[in-house]
Amino acid sequence: MADEFAFAHYRVRKDRLDDFLALIGKHEPVLRRLGLITDEPTKVYVGEEKDGAPLVIEIFAWADDDGSARAHTHPEVSEIWEAMGPMCEDRDGRPAFEFPHLRLVGVS
């Protein structure tokens, strides 16, 4: 199991949720085929922010410390990420995209 997970936040435009979910469905298979993420299943959650606009959170683990950097230089990944841009928006002083990385810890 991976120690560090990416929690990608996407502030999706209200009228683009279906298109965005179809696109994000292509994200994991590309990352996995390129060996950029672990075998840990990717999880995608959909909720709403205060204004009712969609918030999509995708959780996955990079395969190694260089996974994110390698993804940023791969044309197949860039194509997906560039297509996400127009489907998302800055909202309530928050950016369209946020990518916190968190470590799984045991709590007694």
C-alpha positions in Angstrom: 0.0 0.0 0.0 1.2 3.5 -0.8 2.2 5.9 2.0 1.2 9.1 0.2 -2.0 9.8 -1.6 -3.0 12.7 -3.8 -6.4 14.2 -3.0 -7.2 16.1 -6.2 -10.0 18.7 -5.7 -11.8 19.8 -8.9 -14.3 22.6 -8.7 -16.5 21.6 -11.7 -18.8 24.0 -13.4 -22.5 23.1 -12.8 -23.2 22.5 -16.5 -20.1 20.4 -17.0 -20.4 17.6 -14.4 -21.4 14.8 -16.7 -18.6 15.7 -19.2 -16.1 16.0 -16.4 -17.0 12.6 -14.9 -16.7 11.0 -18.4 -13.2 12.5 -18.7 -12.0 11.6 -15.2 -13.0 8.0 -16.1 -10.2 8.1 -18.6 -7.6 9.5 -16.1 -6.9 6.4 -13.9 -6.5 4.0 -16.9 -3.9 6.3 -18.5 -2.0 6.9 -15.3 -2.0 3.2 -14.5 -1.0 2.1 -18.0 1.9 4.5 -17.8 3.0 3.1 -14.4 2.5 6.5 -12.7 0.2 5.3 -9.9 0.1 2.3 -7.7 -2.3 -0.7 -7.8 -4.3 1.0 -5.0 -7.8 1.6 -6.5 -8.5 5.2 -7.4 -11.6 6.6 -5.7 -13.7 9.4 -7.1 -16.2 11.3 -4.9 -18.8 13.9 -6.0 -20.4 16.4 -3.6 -21.5 20.0 -3.5 -20.0 23.1 -2.2 -22.0 25.8 -0.3 -23.4 27.3 -3.5 -24.5 23.9 -4.7 -21.8 23.7 -7.4 -20.1 20.3 -7.8 -16.9 19.4 -6.1 -15.2 16.2 -7.4 -12.4 14.7 -5.3 -10.2 12.0 -6.9 -7.9 10.0 -4.5 -4.9 8.0 -5.8 -1.3 7.2 -5.0 1.6 8.0 -7.2 3.8 5.0 -7.9 6.9 6.8 -6.7 8.3 10.3 -5.8 8.7 11.1 -9.5 5.2 10.0 -10.6 3.8 13.5 -10.5 6.7 15.0 -12.4 6.6 12.3 -15.0 2.9 12.8 -15.5 3.4 16.5 -16.1 5.7 15.8 -19.1 3.6 13.0 -20.7 1.4 14.1 -23.6 -1.4 11.6 -22.9 -1.8 12.9 -19.3 -1.4 16.5 -20.5 -4.2 16.0 -22.9 -6.6 14.9 -20.2 -5.5 17.6 -17.8 -5.8 20.3 -20.4 -9.4 19.1 -21.2 -10.3 19.4 -17.5 -9.4 23.1 -17.4 -12.4 24.6 -19.2 -14.8 22.3 -17.2 -13.6 23.8 -13.8 -13.7 27.2 -12.2 -12.2 29.2 -9.4 -14.9 29.5 -6.7 -15.2 31.3 -3.3 -11.6 32.4 -3.4 -10.4 28.8 -4.0 -8.7 27.7 -7.2 -10.3 25.5 -9.8 -7.9 22.7 -8.8 -6.1 21.8 -5.6 -3.8 18.8 -5.1 -2.9 18.2 -1.4 -0.8 15.1 -0.8 -1.5 13.3 2.5 0.2 10.3 4.2 -1.8 7.5 5.8 -1.0 7.2 9.4 -2.1 4.8 12.1 -3.9 6.3 15.0 -4.2 4.5 18.3 
